[in-house]
């Protein structure tokens, strides 16, 4: 904090305007975070996704049976958390891709995010049946996350399965620690948060950026 205050004071002196100095400081902090930490979102990505979605809609207007365009548009919408809009495209693609674990996972994710836990769980379990490692085990994690409030014991089992499949996931250990806390298993929670930090320290440098957010959250636990 002291370093930021000093930097702000120096910039103020250099540019002669406190508002411009603050703007420059925020830009510098954003660039540094995107380069080395990764806690802030990419502010340009939503615009890129919207442009691509517009092109895909034009393609689908010309060719309504283009399944690959439907899937790409659905995944574009999922990245923007537009689950209600993405779901019809995925459902239209499903008859052509009944054996796709990814499509079942994505439909399940939409239902979970829209509050239909029964349907969401059904599609997630089907995705796991088709491919237990679908999305690198994400089906276990997202289903466990959705069930955490209403069925914490079941959620623990699912996230433990995810952890076993993907033992280098700091997020899995962090979420598991939260569930242990929710269940009153304080010692298990503390141990799991310590394990999250231990795993993070052992990750190769290129993986740390993706996992840094969960490591920082675990540190404050």
N, C-alpha and C positions, 0 to 999 in steps of 0.2 A: 504493500500500500504506500509506504514512504517513497519507494522508487517511482511509483506512478505520479505521486504529488510533485516530486522533483522534476519529472519529465514534463508534466503539465506546466509547471512554473517556467521551465526553460523554453518550451514552445511558445508560451505567452509572451515572453520577452523577445523571442525571435520574430514572431508574426505580428505582435502588437494588438491582438484581438483575442479575448478569452474564449469566445465561441468557436472561432476558427481553430484555436489551439486545441480545444476539447475535441473537435471533429477530427483533426489530424491524429490526436492521440488514440481515439477510438478506432480509426482505420488501421493504425500501426498495431494495436492490440489484436484486432480481428485477423490481420494478416499473420501475425505471429502464432495466434491460436490455431488457425487453419493449417499452418505449416508444421507446427511442432506438437500441438496438444489435441485439437479436434473436438472441443466441447461445443463450439458454436456451429450452427448449420451453414451450409453453402448457400449464400443469399442469391446466387445466380441460378441455382438448379431449378427452382420452381418455374422460372421463365422459360428455361430450356425444355422442361417437361410439358408446359402448356403449348409451346410451339409445335412440339412433336405430336401431341395429342390432336391438335387442329389438323395436321397433315393426315394423321391416321383416320380421322373422321371423314375427311374428304375421300380418302381411298375406299372406306367402307360404303360411302354413299354411292360410289361408282361400282363397287363390287361387294354387295352385302354378304356374300358367302365366303369371304376371305377370312378363314379361321386364324391364320397367323397374325393378321392385322387386329382381329378381335382380341387375341391373347396379348399382343403388345400394348394395345390401348388399355386393356384391363390392368396390366402390370404398371403401366404409366399412372393410372388412377390410384392404384394401391400405394404407390410411392408418395402420393399426395393425400393419402388417408381418405380418399373418396370411395369408401367401401360400398355405399348404396349404388353409386354409378357403375362401379366395376363389376358388381355381381351379375347383372344380366348378360354381359359379354362373356363372362366365364361360364355361365349356365348354357349359353348358346354353343360354346366351344366343347362342352363336356361330351355330348353324344359322339363327336368325332374323336375324342381323346379319352375314352372311358378308362383306359389303362394308365393314364398319366397320374402319377402320385402328386406331381406339382400342381396340377389343376384342382385335384381334390383338396389339397392343402390350402390353395388360394381361396376356393369357395368356402372352406371351413373357417378360414381367417375372417372373411367378410361376415359370415354369420356370427362369429364370436364378437367381433367389433360392433355389430349391430344389435347385440344383446340376445340373440337366439342361441343360447348355450347348447341346447339339445341338438339342433341341426349342426352347429359348429363342431361339437364333439364327434358326431357321427361321421362327418366328412374328414375330420382330422384322423380318426381311427382308421378310416378306409385308406387314407394316404399312407399311414404307417404300415398297414397291411400290404399295400402295393410295394412300398419301399421303406423299411424301418429307418433308413438314413436320409429320408426326404428332406431337402433343404438343410442338409448337415444336422439333422435332428431337431430342427426348429419346431416341428409339429408338437413335440413333447413340451418344449419351452412355452410356446404360445398357448397351448391348451392348459398347461399348469398355471400360467399367469391369469387366464380367464377364470379358472375355477378357484383361485386362491381365497376369495372372500366367502364362497358358499361351501367349498369342500376342501379345506386346507390340507387334510391328511392325503387326499387323493392328489392334490397339487404337488405335495412333497414327493410322492412316488413318481409322478411324471417328470419333475425337474431332476430328480435323482437319476432317472433313466437318461435324460438328456446329458447330464453331467458324465455318466458312464460312457455315452457315445462320443462325447466331445469334451474330453477332460481338460482341454486347454482353454475353455470358455470362462473368462472371468465373470461375465454376465450371469452364467448359470450358477456359479457359487454365490454371487451377490444375491440373486433372487431366492436361492435356497436359504440363505441366511435370514432374509426377511420373513420367509415362511416359518422357519424355526422360531423366530421371535414372536410371530403371530400365535404359534402354538404353545408359547411359554417355555420353549426349550432354549433357555438363555445360553447355556454352555455350548450347545451344538451350534447356536448362531455365532457366537464369538469365534469358535474354531473354524467355522466355514468362512467367515470374513477374513480370518488370518490366512486360510488356504487360498482365498481369492488373491490376496496380495502376494503370496508366495508364487503362485502361478504366473501372475503378471511380471514379476521380476525375472522369471525364467523364460519369458517369451522372446523370440527374436525381435530385433528393433522394428522391422516392418510391420509386425503384428501389434506392437504396443499401442500405436496410435488409435487403432480401432477399439481396443479394449481399455484405453486410459480412463474413459468416463466412469466405467464400472469399478475400476481400481480406486479412483478418487472417492467414489461413494462408499466403497467398502472401508476405506481408511477412516472415514468420519464415523463409522459405526464402532 
